[in-house]
Amino acid sequence: MQQLFKQKEWFSNIKPDLLAGVVVALALIPEAIAFSLIAGVDPKVGLYASFIIAMITAIFGGRPGMISAATAATALLMTSLIANYDNGLQYLFAATILAGILQILFGIIKIANQLRYVSRAVMIGFVNALAILIFTAQLPELTGEEATWIVYAMVVGALAIIYLLPRLTTAVPSPLVAIVVITIISLAFGTNVPTVGDKGELPATFPNFGIPQVPFNWETLNIIFPYAIAISLVGLLESFLTANVVDELTDTPSNKNREAMGQGIANFVTGFFGGMAGCAMIGQSVINIKSGGRTRLSTFSAGVFLIFFMLVLGTWVERIPMAALVAVMIMVSIGTFNWSSLRNIRKIPRSETAVMVTTVVITVITHNLAIGVLSGVALNALLFSRKIAQLVFVDSTLSPDGDKRIYNVGGQIFFVSVNEFLSAFDCKEDVELVKIDLTHAHLWDQSAIAALDKIVINFRRHGIDVELVGLNEASATLVDKLAVHDKPEALEDLASH
């Protein structure tokens, strides 16, 4: 318990954390409702999930100050489950519980260690794509039939407060002031603008415990497992990348394997209390950090304030103009976008720009962060392999008597670079002995061994003796296991290489 409740992680920043929690809770309400509508479920499902997930990840998560709740990324994965089954909501709760169990297992096996394969270019692409998605998500509020000049005036006024107030004082988060001021003005003048209440009915009671009403058999597992595995992986991917963003904003480290377990515990519990699966939210996390939130108290208080606003102040919260919250989210999108990636676009390598742009474009087109990030990682790996493949060097010297040629090989020999490796040898040259010095090379895979076999056997076929020298231990081990050039059946096997 002492490990979970370290004083520094909870009570070192009390006032800013609580104020940030208020801002985050207010911003969570319309988003949780919107994500519930995306999944095709009652707004209560998203709101209960946000309340529970925020509080549990505050305790068990690995990134203090990060906000987790119901999200669009996980909601999108549930739509067909709701739409295709009569009892879809109960299956959703069961899938949420199973996703939580899987995430706990992923945390135990330390899946976060694989995050090393996500390059900075992919990270920047992820952040920029998310900023674009956050901004475009506000467009319906600015382009619909209800988007009157009053709405625009409110958005502009709220943005002015958000950006100008910190020049006078930072005692209170400017987004919170903007929400309060715009709401007071709206109530004072009786404006007819869209409000939080127009998005859906707020819950009036605490969530109740219940076991999902689904048959406990293999058929149910076959239905929910594909959704649970997708939710668990997408949720963790977004949580890990969001944790990286918060790490950079606060210049503090996070424990991502603990975060995986925290997300898993949160989703596991949420499913028993009528909530949908969720994960970390980069937009809300940035709001929290920009509003002064730093410790677990800010995340926990966001969940507490959320249920407080719903149950106690629901009547007033429903009157908050959406324009005020739109302004907050626009501020978030502007603050989230990595503008230096545009300013430095001529300075960074083209391959990294291609990876960043690919991640952005695919994420924005698909509205799926997992697909965008995986595409970026795949392209990054491809471009990196091509770059490494070009770093194969082979030079040769002929002995004074013309009977012996020495090939000096350097670089990484693997499936992408074998063509460059093979093209460097002249197996028909009129010499008696060839010496291949691999001191500065490394053989990585069976493609490299097959290429080496081909070279040696071709030389021998033309009556030239071959001597291999300088193999490092790993390469020599691979040659011992896979090479055939020193085996009696070598020439017969050549055709299969």
Disulfide bonds with the S-S distance in Angstrom:
none
